[in-house]
């Protein structure tokens, strides 16, 4: 059902695979794209299926499949990027293909990026779920800006990866960031990336540009709100 086309072979043994699909506030898409750019990851493969939407992404005048794999051998990090929300029909096959590829490349963990709806202002919270009990205990001991999610529900590819990871004893971590659903939430994406930065000592990512994007968007939203304020009739 899903074909994987390899462009380059890289050694990712004991590496980390980060997975991002569109989610609440575009938090996952913003975060995964930012990681690919700032870590200078190179495309090494593409995923395609007759059940994927007929989309071609154009970058620098070159067409690309809507689901792609990027990686960098020296830091042992791969990123699986999807530009669409998988339909229920393709969720399980896609998750299993990701697991299969992860095992083939002998990677030690998968991190999935998700969003949680919030309409409240204030501090953005990041939560995590681990497929393994020992993984959860290890994360509790780490100095990271995230809390365990004790009650809730996760759907889609992340859900299948967590369930299959538990069954197959694979370390799968789902990071869930609070995000506002009605705008692209760069601030929430920056917080999500900061947690990844804390988890992976082999990388260092500056999220200041994302925070600046968030600040500028907030200013535009406030200005628009002022402009559309109803006129008071005396």
ABEGO torsion letter per residue (X at the ends): XBBBBBABBBBABGBBBBBBBBBBGGAAAAAAAAAAAAAGBBBABBBBBAABBBBBBBBGGBBBBABBBBBBAAAGBBBBBBABBBBAAAAAAAAAAAAAAAAAAGBABBBBBBBBBBABBEBBBBBBBBABAAAAAAAAABBBBBBBBABEBBBEAAAAAAAAAAAAGBBBBBBBBBBBAABBBAAAAAAAAAAAAAABAABBBBAAAAAAAAAAAAAAAAAAAAAABBBBBX
